[in-house]
């Protein structure tokens, strides 16, 4: 993403389509990326510049990378994840029972993060308790 950010800054091109036209083919060729990983990298840079176009955005080489459903899929039954990392790879994953239940309701994108080991951070839909029920139980506890 650093290379994409460098081009965006040099050409002062911060919109998705314009940056895509500028860097897509060269990024795919230079780094050997699939089409969707190139698109996700460009989108990540565009999102960073949306916050501030007056400052050149820097990206760590070991920073998080976004994966969507086209380049990452979870198989809870076999406890594997299939993702694109220099080619399609299927590998095992580990998680607790609570996380497994949340993965059943996984949505949107996941981030691949490296911090002495690789981690996948993802979002899930969860049911929220009714606020009144929690408040009432508090007062019932106080006044018994």
N, C-alpha and C positions, 0 to 999 in steps of 0.2 A: 504494500500500500504506500510505502514511502516513495517509490518510483512514480506512482500515480499522482500522489500529492505534489511531487516536484514538478510534474508537467502541468498540473492544475494551477499551481502558483506561478510558474513561468509564463503561462499563456493567459493568466487571470480568467480561467474557465472553471466555473463552479457549479454549473447546472448539469443535471444527470445526462441528458441527451447530448449536449455539446461536449462534455468530457468523454462520454462513451465514444463518440465519433473520433475524438482526438487520440485516445490511447488504447482502445479495445484490442486491435490486431497486434500492435507492438507488445503489449503486456502479455497476451496469450503466447506469442512466439518466444519472447524473451524468457518467460518463467515456466513455459510448458503447462499452462493452465487450461482447464476445461472452460467452455463458454460460460457456464453459470458461476464458476468461481471468479472469473474475470469480472462479471457483472456485479457480484456481491462486493468485490474489492472496490470497484468504482463507486458503488452506492455508499460504502463506508466512508470513503473520502468526501463525497458530496455531503453526507450528513455532518461530518466534522467541520467543513467550511460553512455550513448553514449557521453554525453558532457564531462565527467570526471570520469575515473575509479579509480583515486587515492584518491577520497574523498567519504566517505560513504554518501549516499543521504538520506535526512530526508524528511518526508511528514507530513503535518499537518492533524490532524483528521478531520478538517472541510475544508480541501483543495478541489479544484475542482476535479471532477471525470468525465472521458470521457464516453460518451454514443454514440454508433453508431446506425445504422438503425435497427439492430436486437434487441436492447433493449430500443429503444425510437422511437416513431412515433408521428407526428403532425397531428391533424385533425382540419384544419382551419375552416371548416363549423360549427362544434359544439364548436369551441374554447376550445378544450381539447388536452392534451398531454398524451400519454400512455407511461409509463416508468417503468423500473424495479427498485424498492426500497423495498428490503425485500419482494419481490413478485411483480407481475404486478399490477400497479395502474394506473387508469385513473383519471385525475384531470383537472380542468379548468386552463386556463392561460389568462393573460392580456397583451395586447400590443397595440401600436398606429397603425394608418393606414399605416404609412410608414414602420414600422416593419412587419406588416401583408403582405404587398406587397413583402418584401424581403423574408419572410418565404415561399412564393410560389416558390422561387428558392433556397431553402435551400439545402445544400450539405454536405457530409462527416459527421463528428461527431459533437456533442454538448457537452458542459461541464456543469455539475450541480454544482453550486457554492452556498455556504452559507455565507452570510454577513448580519446577523440579520434577514434575510429572504432568501428563496431559489430563485435562478435565473438560467435560462437556457441561456447560451451563445452559439450561433451557427454561422456558416458561410453560406454565400449565394453568388451566382453568380450575379454580377451586371454589367450592360453595362457601359463602360467608355466613356466619350465624346471624340471626336477627339481632340487631343492637338492643332492642327493648328486652328481649329474653335475657341477655347477659346483664343488663342494668337491673332488671327485676330480681334476678337471682342474687345480685350483690346486696340489694336492700333486704331481701329475705334473709340473707346471711347476717346482716347487721342487726335487724330487728327480731330475727328468729322466730 
